[in-house]
Amino acid sequence: MDINVIFDETIFLLNKIKDKQLPKISAVGHVIYKTFKEGGKLLICGNGGSAADAQHIAAEFINRFRIERKPLPAIALTTDTSVLTSISNDYSFYDVFSRQVEALGKEGDILWGISTSGKSPNVIRAFEVAKSKGLVTIGLSGDFVDEMNRLCDYYISVPSRNTPRIQEVHLLIEHVICEIIDNLWRKDNV
């Protein structure tokens, strides 16, 4: 195995994102910021590594990213084991996020779903419920556009089917969005 190939692949993907997705990334940062300023909240979901990303993003908003500011209302739908296990047991694992969106989401909020495959049934169901309730929907995936893209107001895809490379690029995109929001917050609240 040549580790240079791994670095080269990630660098290639970062350059593709930089060339083609920056306007979408900026738009996502602005819509999340606007939602926070207007009193809405951000719900975030995903499975596996994407679940960890959901928790990571929520922590960046509730605590802080780079600047001192008030806590911002972000909820990772991946963290309450009693909710996750009861829904999985009483309904199905496919409903673990959609039931939470139904309970917690309201018009003017945002659902941010993360799925490297873009096909996670529980994330797709969450988007369906979010759309029916009037939430803004943001999707982050790999090179799979069919399912998530049709349900997302904002859809960012990493042009790869290699899960580790997709996850590496997702983290950068997530941090850039956090930084956009911090910069807008600093500018508006000086």
N, C-alpha and C positions, 0 to 999 in steps of 0.2 A: 504494500500500500504506500502510495506517495502522498504524504500529507500536504504537499504543495498543491495537489489537485483539489483537495478539500478547500483550502484557502482561495484558490483561483475560482472555484465554483461559487463560493459565497461572495467574493468580490464582483464577479460577473453579475450575480443577481442584484447586489446592491446598486451597481451601475444601471441595470435595467430599471429598477424601481426609481432611481434618481432621475432617469431620462423620461419616464412615462407616467409615474404615479404621484409626483409631488403635488400637483394641483388637488388631487383627491385627498391626499394626506392632510394638506392645509385646510381643505373644506371640512374634513372630519374634526380637526382641532377647533375650528371656528364654531361648528354647530354644537359641539359638546360645551364649549365655553358659553355660548349663548344660552344653552339649556340651563347650565348652572346659574348664570346671572338672572334668569327668569324664574328660578325656584324649582326647576325640574331636577330629576335624579338620573343617574346612569346605572343601568343593570348590565352585568357582564357575565357571559357564560362560555363554557367550552369543556372539553374532556381531556384527561391526561395532562400533557404538557400545556395544552391550551387552558385547562382549569387552573394550573399554576399561574399562567399569564393573567387570567381573570383576577385572581387574588392579588397578584403583584400590582396590576393597574389600579385596583380599588385602593390598595394601601398607599399608592403614590398620590391619590386624590384626597383620601381621608386624612392622611398625615401631611405629607408635603413631598414635592419633587425636588426642586432646586431653590425655591424662594420661600420665605415665611409668608403665609397667607392663611385665611380661615380654612377649616376643613370643608371639603366639597363632597356632596352626597353621592357616593358610588357604592354599589353593593355587588359583591361577587356571589352569584347564585350557586356557587360550587362548594360552599363552606359549612353549611348547617347540616351536620350528619343526621340529625333527627328528621329534618324535612326531606333530605335526599332519600333516606332509607324508608321512611313511611310512604312517600309517593311511589318509590320503586316497588315496594311490597303491595300496596293497596291498588295501584294502577299499573304502571310499568315504568321502566327506566327511560323510555321515550318521553315520558311526561314530567321528568324531574325539573326541567327549566320552564316549560310552558305553564305549569300550575303556579309556579312562583311569579311569573310575569303576570298571570291573571290576577293574583292576589296583590302584588306590589306595584305593578305598572299602571300609569295613567297617561292620558293624552298629554303630550308635552314632554314626557320622559323619553329616554333613549334606551334601546337594547343593542348592546354590542356583542355579537356572537363571533367566536373564534373557532375555526375548524380547519385543520391543515388539508383535509380532503374536500371540504366544502359540502360534505354529504351527511354529516352526523345527524341522525333522525331527531335526537332530542333538541339540537340547536335549530333545526328546520322547524320543528313544531313550536318552539319558542318564538321564532320569527312570525309564524302564522298567527299566533295569538297577539303578538305585539302589533302587527299590521291591523288586526281587527279592532284593537283598542286605540289606535291612533298614535302609537309610539313611533318615533323615528328609528329606523333600523340601520345598523352599521355591521357589515360583514368583513371578516379578514380570513383569507384562505390561501391555499396554494393554487395551482393551475387547474382548477376545476370550477367552472363558472355556472353550470346549469342550475343546480338547486338553490344555492344561496343568492346568486345574482338576481334572480327573479323576485326575491323577497326583500331585497335591500335597497334602501334609499341611497346609501353610500357603500360601495363594494370595492375593496382593495384586494387584489390577488397577486401572489408572488409567483412568477412564471417558472415554477418547478414542481415536480412530483416527488422530490426527495425530502422526506419529512424533517430530518435534522436541519437541512439548509433552509427550508421554509420557516421553521421555528426560530432560527437565528435572525432571519430578516424580520420576522414578526416582532421580535423584541426591539429591534431598532425602530421600526415604525411606531410601536407603542410608546417608546421613549420620546420620539420626535413629537408625537401628538401631545404628550404630557408637557414637553418644553414649549410648544406653541401656546398651550393654555396658560402656563406660567407667565410667558411673555405678554400675553394679552391681559392677564390679571395685573401684572406689574404696571403696564401702560395705563390701564383704566383706574387703578387704585393707588396712584402715587400720592 
